[in-house]
Amino acid sequence: MSNHSIVIPVKDLAAATSFYSTAFGVEPHTDTPYYVGFNVGGQEIGLNPNVQVTKMTGPVVYWDTDDLDAKVAEVQAAGGTVVRPVSQVGGGTSLALLTDPAGNQVGFISTSG
């Protein structure tokens, strides 16, 4: 399993986009009202303004998995709690957000296109 992306929760998307464009030295490859994505040296870093929807409390690393439903079930069986169930986010991509028993968040993502 490899790291797919790091998603940072933000309250002010415009201010965060300006900040991270300067900090990373690159312009975003995706700039929408619900997600701004940067490619920084091959690493996907996204800004998520939907903090209330996802209950994100800090940056979340999303890990690639071939079978998202199976991974979510496996992590739940190990004591994880679903924060955002498996959902389609477009372009053949699905993701899920869970917490570990201590409340730390971890995401899983599957891309088919």
Order of alpha helices (4+ residues) and beta strands (2+ residues): beta-alpha-beta-beta-beta-alpha-beta-alpha-beta-beta-beta
